[in-house]
Amino acid sequence: MALSRRRAVKATLMRLTLHIVSAADYAAFVAAFRGPRAEGMLKQLPPELHVADVPGAAMRLAALVAERPRTRGEVFEYASAFVPLREEGVIPWQAWSALQAHGGLVHAPESGFWRTSGSPTYEVTREQPGEPAEGLDRLVLRHLAAFGPASPADVASWAGLQVSSISPALERLRLRRFRDERSRTLLDVARGPLPAAGTVSPPRFLAKWDSPLLAYEATRRDRILPERYR
């Protein structure tokens, strides 16, 4: 229902994977990702595949998709006029991800449902992205509200960004700070609930892509999940 009414959208976001988030969160997150993510991805491309003007190309794509929802094949065919293609006739994924972020391209409701298979259909988000700094703040707060206390590296790993990219938000926000058993700094939202020290965590079955496997720094996940169990 939320997807059909566009209160929620399915789009490529954290770690360049698909997520369903509220429309307001999407607008904030994509504003945070546009600069550092697009720059980082495009640096991975060879010179012959580099997109010189990502914002301009994204605006042209957005104008096309705004007319009516378009399939990925239609978007790629239109984009081939101004985005270099690989030999196999597809846009390099780094350029495609950057174009989606700058153009505000999200899955149309009918291809947003997880049971849907086949080529996705895209439309332009109705929410206007805000300021990058505000989006980054919201991104950090969303992670900490769900997974805090967490280290700066945890937040960056979950978001798919460098720690240096999220550091300005960590400095701006009023956060609680803790030290773990190894004297590492952990951050949390100002009034985040904390269980009593003696609380026993019950056993849980974890699916392959469950958050405890993805929402923390890869080299320090033993704080959440001991390596022998992972």
C-alpha positions as CSV (number, residue, x, y, z in Angstrom):
1,M,0.0,0.0,0.0
2,A,2.8,2.5,0.9
3,L,4.5,1.7,-2.4
4,S,1.3,2.1,-4.4
5,R,0.6,5.5,-2.7
6,R,4.3,6.4,-3.2
7,R,4.8,7.1,0.5
8,A,7.6,4.6,0.2
9,V,9.9,3.9,-2.7
10,K,12.2,1.1,-3.8
11,A,15.6,2.3,-5.0
12,T,19.3,1.7,-5.1
13,L,20.7,3.2,-1.9
14,M,23.0,2.0,0.8
15,R,25.9,-0.2,-0.4
16,L,24.5,0.2,-3.9
17,T,21.8,-2.4,-3.2
18,L,18.0,-2.2,-3.3
19,H,16.1,-0.9,-0.3
20,I,12.5,0.2,0.4
21,V,12.5,3.4,2.4
22,S,10.0,6.2,3.0
23,A,9.8,8.8,0.2
24,A,11.2,11.4,2.6
25,D,14.1,9.3,3.6
26,Y,14.9,8.6,0.0
27,A,15.1,12.3,-0.8
28,A,17.4,12.8,2.1
29,F,19.6,9.8,1.4
30,V,20.1,10.5,-2.3
31,A,21.1,14.0,-1.5
32,A,23.8,12.6,0.8
33,F,25.0,10.1,-1.7
34,R,25.2,12.3,-4.8
35,G,28.5,13.9,-4.3
36,P,30.9,11.4,-2.7
37,R,29.4,8.3,-4.1
38,A,29.1,9.5,-7.7
39,E,32.7,10.9,-7.6
40,G,34.0,7.6,-6.1
41,M,32.2,5.4,-8.6
42,L,33.2,7.4,-11.7
43,K,36.8,7.3,-10.7
44,Q,36.6,3.5,-11.2
45,L,35.7,3.9,-14.9
46,P,38.3,3.8,-17.7
47,P,38.6,7.1,-19.5
48,E,36.7,5.9,-22.6
49,L,33.7,5.1,-20.5
50,H,33.7,8.2,-18.3
51,V,30.6,10.4,-18.2
52,A,31.7,14.0,-18.4
53,D,28.5,15.6,-17.2
54,V,26.6,13.3,-14.9
55,P,24.1,16.0,-13.6
56,G,23.3,17.1,-17.1
57,A,22.9,13.5,-18.4
58,A,20.8,12.6,-15.3
59,M,18.5,15.6,-16.0
60,R,17.9,14.4,-19.5
61,L,17.1,10.9,-18.3
62,A,14.7,12.3,-15.6
63,A,12.9,14.3,-18.2
64,L,12.3,11.2,-20.3
65,V,11.1,9.1,-17.4
66,A,8.9,11.9,-16.1
67,E,6.8,11.6,-19.3
68,R,5.8,8.0,-18.2
69,P,7.5,5.1,-16.4
70,R,10.2,3.6,-18.5
71,T,11.7,0.1,-18.5
72,R,15.5,-0.3,-18.0
73,G,15.8,-1.2,-21.7
74,E,14.1,2.1,-22.7
75,V,16.3,4.1,-20.4
76,F,19.5,2.5,-21.6
77,E,18.5,3.0,-25.3
78,Y,17.8,6.6,-24.7
79,A,20.9,7.1,-22.6
80,S,23.2,5.5,-25.2
81,A,23.2,8.8,-27.1
82,F,25.2,10.6,-24.4
83,V,26.5,7.9,-22.0
84,P,29.3,5.6,-23.2
85,L,28.3,1.9,-23.4
86,R,30.3,-1.2,-22.9
87,E,30.9,-3.6,-25.8
88,E,28.0,-5.7,-24.6
89,G,25.7,-2.7,-24.9
90,V,25.0,-1.8,-21.3
91,I,25.8,1.2,-19.2
92,P,28.7,0.6,-16.8
93,W,27.1,0.0,-13.4
94,Q,29.2,2.8,-11.8
95,A,27.8,5.4,-14.3
96,W,24.3,3.9,-14.0
97,S,24.3,4.2,-10.2
98,A,25.5,7.8,-10.4
99,L,22.8,8.7,-13.0
100,Q,20.0,7.1,-10.8
101,A,21.1,9.1,-7.8
102,H,21.4,12.4,-9.7
103,G,18.2,11.8,-11.6
104,G,16.1,10.6,-8.7
105,L,15.1,7.4,-10.5
106,V,13.2,4.9,-8.4
107,H,11.3,1.8,-9.2
108,A,7.7,2.4,-10.2
109,P,5.2,0.8,-7.8
110,E,4.5,-2.2,-10.0
111,S,8.2,-3.2,-10.1
112,G,8.8,-2.2,-6.5
113,F,7.2,-5.2,-5.0
114,W,9.7,-7.9,-4.0
115,R,7.7,-10.6,-5.7
116,T,8.1,-8.9,-9.1
117,S,10.7,-10.4,-11.5
118,G,12.1,-9.3,-14.8
119,S,13.3,-5.9,-16.0
120,P,12.4,-3.0,-13.6
121,T,10.3,0.0,-14.6
122,Y,11.5,3.4,-13.4
123,E,9.8,6.7,-12.5
124,V,11.1,10.0,-11.1
125,T,10.7,10.5,-7.4
126,R,8.1,13.1,-6.3
127,E,10.2,14.2,-3.3
128,Q,12.8,16.9,-4.0
129,P,16.3,16.1,-2.6
130,G,17.3,18.6,0.1
131,E,20.8,19.8,1.1
132,P,23.6,17.2,1.2
133,A,24.5,18.0,4.8
134,E,21.0,17.6,6.0
135,G,20.7,14.3,4.1
136,L,23.9,13.0,5.6
137,D,22.7,13.9,9.1
138,R,19.5,12.0,8.6
139,L,21.3,9.0,7.1
140,V,23.6,8.8,10.2
141,L,20.7,9.2,12.6
142,R,18.6,6.5,10.9
143,H,21.5,4.0,11.2
144,L,22.1,4.8,14.9
145,A,18.4,4.7,15.8
146,A,18.3,1.1,14.3
147,F,21.8,-0.3,15.1
148,G,23.4,2.0,17.7
149,P,25.6,2.1,19.7
150,A,27.9,1.9,16.7
151,S,31.3,3.0,15.6
152,P,31.9,5.5,12.8
153,A,33.2,2.7,10.7
154,D,30.0,0.7,11.3
155,V,27.9,3.6,10.0
156,A,30.2,4.1,7.0
157,S,30.2,0.4,6.1
158,W,26.4,0.2,6.3
159,A,26.0,3.3,4.1
160,G,28.7,2.3,1.6
161,L,30.6,5.5,2.2
162,Q,34.1,6.3,3.6
163,V,34.4,7.3,7.2
164,S,35.7,10.7,6.0
165,S,32.5,11.3,4.2
166,I,30.3,10.9,7.3
167,S,32.7,12.6,9.7
168,P,31.1,16.1,9.3
169,A,27.7,14.7,10.3
170,L,29.2,13.0,13.4
171,E,30.7,16.3,14.4
172,R,27.5,18.3,13.8
173,L,25.1,16.0,15.6
174,R,24.5,15.8,19.3
175,L,25.2,12.1,20.0
176,R,25.9,9.9,23.0
177,R,29.4,8.5,23.2
178,F,30.5,5.2,24.8
179,R,33.6,3.1,25.0
180,D,33.5,-0.6,24.3
181,E,35.7,-3.3,25.9
182,R,38.5,-2.5,23.5
183,S,38.3,1.3,24.1
184,R,36.7,1.9,20.7
185,T,34.3,4.9,20.5
186,L,30.7,4.0,19.9
187,L,28.0,6.5,19.1
188,D,24.2,6.5,19.6
189,V,21.2,8.8,19.2
190,A,20.7,11.2,22.2
191,R,17.9,9.2,23.8
192,G,18.4,5.8,22.4
193,P,17.1,3.0,24.6
194,L,19.8,0.7,26.2
195,P,19.1,-2.7,27.8
196,A,20.2,-3.4,31.3
197,A,23.8,-4.6,31.5
198,G,22.7,-8.1,32.5
199,T,20.2,-8.6,29.7
200,V,20.6,-11.9,27.9
201,S,20.3,-11.8,24.2
202,P,18.2,-14.8,22.9
203,P,19.5,-17.0,20.0
204,R,18.4,-15.8,16.6
205,F,18.5,-17.3,13.2
206,L,20.1,-15.0,10.7
207,A,19.4,-15.0,6.9
208,K,22.2,-14.4,4.5
209,W,21.5,-10.7,4.1
210,D,20.3,-10.0,7.7
211,S,21.4,-6.7,9.3
212,P,23.9,-8.1,11.8
213,L,25.9,-9.4,8.8
214,L,25.8,-6.1,6.9
215,A,25.3,-3.2,9.3
216,Y,28.7,-3.2,11.0
217,E,32.3,-2.8,10.0
218,A,33.4,-6.0,8.3
219,T,36.6,-6.4,10.3
220,R,34.8,-5.8,13.6
221,R,31.6,-7.7,13.3
222,D,32.7,-10.0,16.1
223,R,31.3,-7.3,18.5
224,I,27.9,-8.3,17.2
225,L,28.4,-11.8,15.8
226,P,31.4,-14.0,16.9
227,E,33.4,-15.2,13.9
228,R,32.8,-18.9,14.7
229,Y,29.1,-18.4,14.4
230,R,29.3,-16.3,11.3
